[in-house]
Amino acid sequence: MLESLLFEVLLFLVSLALALLLPWLGLDLALAVLLAILPYLGRNLFYLGRLTLFIHRRHRMTPPFPRGLWGVIYRSIAQHQQSGRKRCKRQVRFIRRFREAAISVPDALVILDRHQRIEWANPMAAELMNVHWPRDEGSYLTEIFRHDLLREFLVADDYLRPVELAPEHNRALTLSVHITPFGERKRQRLVIGRDITKVFHLNLIRRDFVANTAHELRTPLTVISGFLENLTDSPLTPENHRRPLRLMSSQAERMRSIIEDLLTLSRLEMEDATTRSESVDVPETLGSILDEARLLDEGEHELIEDIAPDLLLKGNRLELRSALSNLVLNAVKHTLAGSRIRITWREDEDGPRFTVKDNGEGIAREHIPRLTERFYRVDKTRFRTSGGAGLGLAIVKHVLNRHDARLIIKSEPGQGSTFTCRFPAGTGLKRQCH
């Protein structure tokens, strides 16, 4: 760079010296300066015009380069051109690899523009969603893949959970359709269709098996419980038989509770959304739940209430009572005696929320993602003695899903746990005063 600058300065000084010598030959001073500077200016104009032509025609800069500052400019542009070509080749290779990967994906992939028109689709989209690219490019997805659930899903603009549907072109399929916003201002959409036909049928078989088995066990268990109760209360029963009979009755009651929970889960799994929506008096429901909790607790825990008396909720009364009751009774059953349990029912800017917070033992982080799985128990010994079967939180999750709500669990060992039911904004109702 310094050498090029010195070269330019030397050229300028030579032109200036020539301009000073020409008056000795009898030329006018102004004319002499003009004649001396013209070659320097001409050289700059030549390289400037040449550079403009190269850029306009997108020519590749190649050596030899001129000396001086123009050489530095030409060389720098050539380096930028080379790096740009390398970057372009990398992008082409990346796009090629992306397309190869997208083509080999076993799921249907469809990219929509901001107007929800098809921009691109992989081959599996033709088989699963009847979207053929490039034939259907520019068409609206809802015109090619006709389904009321998909149309409502796109319009709702709420993509937290996928929607399951059977496409019209192949009713034997069951697809799980997930939509992800992307691109500038998240206006484009990536639609992913996954074939879950086998999983769907397996879940149906499992659900029917559990429901039928639980239903068939209910009757003989009722008979067994009745005879055990009669034997326990009978004056003819020997004293040394009463304790085993009481234990058998307790385990029969535990079995009955598990069967009822299984039947509740099966009923909840029948549909994704609640079939009956009404104004639920949550404060009154919580009052009866807390009365049950105090009877079960027998004064071993400190129960603190923070309940908005006029805040109601739109939903299914029986389902919501089951979910709220499970959370409160779980806190009573599974926290150590002397723990403090705070029950909160309030509304904020995000919507109604129900919270059960305790200062008990807490739960290790690795267990939290699995707490809502059926039959999952953190401490199997403690849950067995307390009568828990690991179904309560599974019921809570299904009820909340049917109400478009979500369960948030926060816990740290030694610092207690917090279970929060977050309901959508607009579902809270105010009690009408008469």
N, C-alpha and C positions, 0 to 999 in steps of 0.2 A: 504493500500500500504506500509506504514512504517513498519507495523507488519510483512508483508511478506518479506520485505528486511532484517529486523532484524533476521528473521528465517533463511534466506540463509546465512547471515554473521555468525550466531551461528553454523550452520552445517559446514561451512568452518573452523571456529576456532576449533571445536571439532576434525575435520580431521587433522588439523595442530598440535594440542596437542598430538594426538595419534602418529603422525609421529615423534614427539620429544621424546616420552616415549619408543617407540619400540627399539631404540639403547641400552637402559639400559638392554634389554633382550638378547643382544648379536648379534642383527641383524645389517647388514650393513646399513648405513644412507640412501643411495639412495634407497635400497630395502624397507626400513621402510617408506620413503615418498611415494613410489609408492603404497605400500599396504594400506596406510592410505587414499590416494586420490582416489583409485579405486572405493570405494562405492559411493563417491560423484559424480564422473564422470559417473558411471553406472546409478545412479538415473537420471541424466540429459539426458543421452542417451535414457533411457527407456521412459521418458515423451516426448522427442523429436520424437522418433519413433512412439509412440502412437498418437501424434498430427498429424504427417505426414500421418499415416494410416487413421485417422478420416477424414482429409481433402480430401485424395485421394478417399475414399469411400463415401464422402459426408454424413457422419454420423452426427446425431444430438448430440451436446454436452449436457450432462445431469449430474447433481450432483451424487455422491459427487466429488468435485474437489480436487486435491492435494494441500497440504499446500505450502506456499512460493510463489516465483515469478511465478512458473508454474501454480499455482492455479489462479493467477491474469490473466495470458494469456488465460487459459482455460475459465475462467468466462467471459472475454471480448469477446472472439470468440462466446461464447454461446449467449451473449447479441446481438451481431451483427447478428447472425443467426436468433434470434427471431424478431429483427426489420426488417430483410430482408423478413422473412415469412409474417409479417404484411403488408409490402410494396407490396409484390407480391399479397396478397389477395386483397388489395385495387386496384391494377392495374387490376386484374381479374374482380373485381366488376365494375370498371370504363369501361372496354372494353365491359362487358356484357350490362351495361346501354347504352353505346354508340351504340352498335349494335341494341338494342331494340328501341332506339330513331330513328336510321337511318332506321330501318325496318318500323316504324310507320309514317315516313315522307311521305306526299303525292306527293313529287317530286322524280324524278329518280336521284339516286346518283351512280356515277361510278368512281372508283379510278383507275388511270392509272399509270404505272411505268414510268421510265425515257425513255423507248423505246416506250411509248404510247400503251403498252399492258394492257389488263384488269387484275387488281389484285382483285378487289372486286366490287360487285354491290348489291343494295338492291332490294327487290321484285318489286317495282314500275318501275325499269329500264326494266324489262321484258315486262311490259305492254306498257310503253311509248317509249322505245328505242330498244326493241327487244333484249336486252342484258340479258342473263340468267346466273346467277352464282350459282354453280361453273362450269357449263357446258362450258361457254365461257372463263374461266380463262386462261390467257396466249395468247389469240387471240388479234389481233389489232382491236381497236374500229371501225376504218373505214371499216374493212371487215365485221363486224356484222351490224353496223348502217351506211348503205351506203347513203351518200348524199354529193354532190359537195360542198355545202356551209360549211358543217362541216369539210371536208378535207381542204378547204382553210382557215377556221378559225383556225384549229390546226397548220397548216404550218405558217400562218402569225405571230403567237406568240404575237398577240395584243388583249388582252382580256378586254379592257376597257368597251366595250358595248357587250351585248349578241346578238346572232344571232337568228332570227326567221325562222323556216323552217317546212315543212310538211314531216314527215317520210314516207319512201316508203312502209313500212309494214301496215300503216294505214293513208291514205291520208285525212281522216276526221279530224285528229288531227292537231293542230298547236302548236309547241313547241317553247319555249324560252330557248335556250341553253347557259349557262354561264360556263366559265372555269376559275378555280382559281389555280395558281401554289402553291405548298407547298412542304414540306419535305426538305431533304438535298439539298442545293443549288437551291431550287425551281425547281427541275427537275421532280417531280411528278405532276400529274394533278388531280384535282377534277372536274368532269363534272356533272353539275346540269341541268336536263331537267325538265322544268315546263310546265304543260298543260295550255295554254292561249287561248284555242279554243273559249270559251265564250267571253272573253275580246276582242279577235281579231274580232269576228263577231259583237260585240257591237260597236267597233270602226269603222268597215266598215259601219254599219247602221248610226252611228252618222255622219261620214264623208260624206256619200251619201246624208243624209238629209240636212246637212249644205250647201253642194255644190248645190243641186237642189233648195233649198229654196232661196239661194243667187242669183242663176241664174234667177229664176222666178221673183224675186223682182227687178232685174236690169231694165227690160223693163218698168214696170209701173212707177218706180222712175224716169227714163229718161223722160217720158211723163210729169210727175208732175213738174219736174225741168224746162222743156221747157215752160210750161204754166206759171209757176211762173216768169220766166225770162221775158216773153212777157208782163205779167201784170205789172211787176215792171218798165219796160221801156216804157210802153204805156203812152202817154200824157193824155189819158182819165181817167187814174186811179186817184182817189182822193188822196190828200196829206196825209190824215189821215190813208190811207190804205197802204202806201208805207213801213212804218216801219214794220208792221206785215208781209208783203210780203218778205221783206229782211230777217227777222228772219226765215221765213219758207224756204227760199232759202238756208240760211246758214245751217239749220238743214237737209235739203235734201242733201246738199253736204256732210255733215258729215255722213249721212246714206250711200251715195254712196261710201265714203271712207271705211266704215266698210265692206260693201259688197265686195268691191275689195280685201280687206285684207282677208276676209273669203275665197274667191275663190283662192287667192294665197296660203293660208294655205292648202286648200284641194288639190291643185295641188302638193304641196310639199310633202304631206303625201302619195301620190300615190306610190312613190318609195323611198327606203332607200338611194340610191346614185344618184348623178346627171347624167343625160343621155347624156349631152353634155359638153365636156371639151375642153377648148381652152385657148389661151394666153390672159389674161385679162389685159388691160392697167389700172391698179389701179390708178396711179397718174392722168390720164386724167379723169377717172370716179369720183375721189374725187374732181377734179376741178369743174365739173358740179354740183356735190352735194353741194359743198360749195357755189357756186353761188346761188343755190336755198335757202340754209340756210341763206345767207345774205339778200335775198329778204324777206324771212319770218321774219327774225330777226329785220330788220329795224334799225340796229345800237344799239340794246339794250344790246348785249353781245360782249365781246372781243374774237374773234376767232383767235387762234394761230395755224399755220400750221408747222408741222415737217414731211415732206413727201419726201421719197427717190425718186428722179425723174426717175431713171432707174430700179426700182424694180417692176416687173410684177408678176402675179400670175396665176397658172394653175387652171382653174375652169370654171363655168358657168357664163357668163358675166351678164345676166339679174338677176340671183339669187343673185350673190354677190353684185350687185348694190343695190338691194332691202335691203339686210342685212346692208350694210354700210350706206345707206341713212337713214334707221330707227334709227340707233344709233346716227348719227349726228343730225337729226331733233328732236329726243327725247330730246337730250341735250338742243337744242335751245328752244323747247316748254316748257319743264318742269323744267327749272332752272330760278331763279329770275333774273330780269333785272340787269345788271351790273356785272353779273358773268363772269368768265374767262373760256373759253372752249378750250382745247388743243387737236388737232387731230394729231395723230402720225401714220406713216406708215413706218416701218423699219424692218430689218431682223437681227437676232442674231443667236447664235449657235443652238438654238432650232427650228428655222424656222421663217417665216414671222409672224409679229404681227401687228394688227391694234388696236389702243387704242383711246378712247374718254374719256378725263378726265376733270372734272369741279370742281370748288370750291364752289358749291352751298350748298343747305340745307343738302344734304346727305340723306341716307335711313337707317332706323333702322334695326338692324341685323335680327330680326325675319321675316322681309319681303323678304330678299334677296333670300332664296331658292324658293320662289313662284313667283318671278318676271317674269319668262318665261312661266307661265301658261296663257292660253288665257283668256282674260277679267279680269285678276287680276290687280287691281289698288291700289296703296298705299294710295293716297288721292283722293277719288272719286270726291269730289267737284272740286278740282284743275284740274283734268284730264278732267272733263266734260266741264269746261270752255275753256280748251285748245284744245278740240276736240279729245282727245285721247280715244281709245276704249279698250286699254289693249291687243292689238294683235301684236304690233310691235316687242316686244322681243320674242314672240312665233315664229314669222316668222324668226327672227335672229337665234334662236336655231335650227329650222328645216333646214335652209340653211347651217349652220355650220356642223350639223350632216351629211348632204349629201356630205360635202367636207372633212369629217373625221377631222374636226376642233372642237374646244371647246370654249365656252364663259366663261370668268372668271369675276366675279363681286365683287368689293371691295368698301365698302362704310361705312362711319361713320357719324352719325348726327352732323351737323355743320362743317364737314371737306370735304364735297364733295363726288363725286363718280367717280369710274374708271371702264369702261367697256372695256375688252380686248378680241379680237378675236385672238386665237392662232392657226395658221395653221401648218400642219405637215412639218417637214423638207424635203426639196427636191421639194416642190411645188412652191417655189419662182423662178422666171426667171429674167435674166438680159436683158435689152433692147439691141438689136443689133444695133450698130452704123454703118451707111452707109456713 
